[in-house]
């Protein structure tokens, strides 16, 4: 499901944009911050619509409820989480609760068999790795250093329990990934 992968990528990018907005919040006028949060809300709403569209397309398949019950339940749960996150962003709030909602949606998308055909999903400490596949990373593994060049990190009294050694993908890599998915989609369309 190419669209599910694209939704996953868009949700990861949204989470990064939300982090950047939260970091910039102290330097912004209230109106500017509210505009940023409104754009983030609009993006999240668009991802909700896209996820619902995928569910609709799956339901059009013969015996969809029988063959794709797990995927449908997972995507419906993703939709609920995204709707909740949209409400948080609309308050406006770009802090930990919004980022946690976005991360939860990413975690759920990573559990999909369509993303990890070898995995059987599952939660806990090993999302998506229940079937012995190679996807054992949580969405936190996708969290790299910020792409915000003006980012200011402050040391707090709490210590960080996850690393920051994850790769921040350069823009040219993201462009390459987008081109790869676009070519796959065009090839699929020509086969139909």
N, C-alpha and C positions, 0 to 999 in steps of 0.2 A: 504494500500500500504506500505508494509514493506520496500521496497527500498526507498520510500520517507522519511520515518522516519530515515533510515540509512544515507541518504544524509543530512538530517537536523542535525543529530548528528555529521557527518563529517564536516559540515560547521561551527558548533559551535566550534569544536575542532580546525579547521583551524583559526578561529578568535582568539582563545586563543593563538595559536602558533604565529600568526601575532603580537599580543600584546607583547609576550615574545621577539620576534625578534626586535621589535621597542625599547623595554626597554634595550635590550642588545647592541643596535646599537653603542652607544658611546664607549663601551669597545672593540668593534671588529675592526679588520683590514677591510679595504674596500672590499678586496677580500672575506673574510669570510662572511661579510654581504651580498654581492652579491650572494654567494652560498646559503645562507639561503633563500634569496628572490627567487632564482631560484627554490628551493625545494617547497616553498609555491606556486609559480606559477604553478608548475607541479601538485601539489595537487588540486589546483583550476581547472585546465584544466581537470583533471580526474573527478571532480564533474560535470563539464559541460557535459562531455561525458555520465556519468551515468544518468544525468537528461534528456538528449536527448534520451537515451535508454528507459527510462520510458515513454516518450512521444510516441516513436515508438511502444512500447508494448501496450499502450492504443489505439493507432490508429488501431491496428490489431483487436480490438474488434468490434463486429457488431454494427453499428450505433454509433460509438464512438464520432463523432463530435456532434451528437444530445444529447447523454447521458452525455458526459464528457466535454462539451464545456468550462465550467468555469475552470475545473481542467487543461485542455490543455492550455488555455490562461494563467493561473497562472504559470504553469511549463515553458511555453515559455518565460514569463517575467523573471522568475528565471534564465533561461539560459542566457538571455541578460545581466542581472545584473552580473552574475558570469563571463561572458566573459569580461565585462568592468573591473571588479575587477582583473581578471587575467592580463589585460593590465597594470593596476596600479602596481600590484606586480612585473611585468616584468621590470619596469622602472629602477631600483628597488625602490619601495616605500612601506614601511610597516606602515606608519603613519595613521593619522585620515581618509584620503580618502580611504585607503584600508580597514580599519576596518569598516568604514561607508558602503562600498559596501557589505562587508560580512554580516553586520547587516541587510541591506536591503534584501538580499537573505534569511536570516533567517526569517525576518518578513513575507515575501511572502510565504515561506513554512509553517509557522504557520497559515496562512489564509486558508489552504487547508481543505476542508470538510473531507478528508481522515484522517487528523490528529485530527480534532475536528468535529466529525459527527453531533454534536448538533449545531454548529455554522454555520453561513452563510457567514462568512468572513467579508470583509469590511476593510476599512482603518481608518485613523484618530486616535483618542485617544484610540480606543478600538478594535485593530485588532483581527479578529477571533471571536469576541463576538457578532456579529450581530444577531445571531439566539437564543440568550438566553442561550447558552451553558455555560460551566464552564471555558472555556479557554478565559480569559480576560487579560492575561499577554502578554506584548510585548516581543520581543527578548531581550530587556534590562533586563528583569527579569531573564534571563538565564545567565547574566553577573555576575559572582561572583568574589571573590578575585583571584588573579593570582595563578596558580600552580607553578610558578617559585619561587623556594626557595631563589634565590639571587636577587629578585625584590627589587628595590629601588624606593620608591614613594617620589616625591618632591612636596611640597606645592607651588601652584602658586597663583597669585593674584586673579584669578577667583575662585569662590566657586563652588563646585559640587552640582548639583541639583538632582542627583539620588543617591540612597544609595549604600553602599558596604556590606550590611548585607546578600546578597544572598549567598547560600551555594556553597562552592567549593567542588565538589564531589571527594571523595577519589578514588584512582586508583582501589581499590577492588570493589567499586560500579560500576565504568565504566566497569570493567571486568564482573561483574554480569549482567549488562544491555546487554553487547555484547553476553553473553551466552544465555540470555533470547531470544534475537532476533535470534540467531543461531538455537535454539531449535524450535522456531516458524517456521522458514524457513524449517527445516528438516521435521517437522510435515506436513507442507503444501505440500512438495514434495512427501511425502508418500501417501497423499490423492489423488494425481493426477494420 
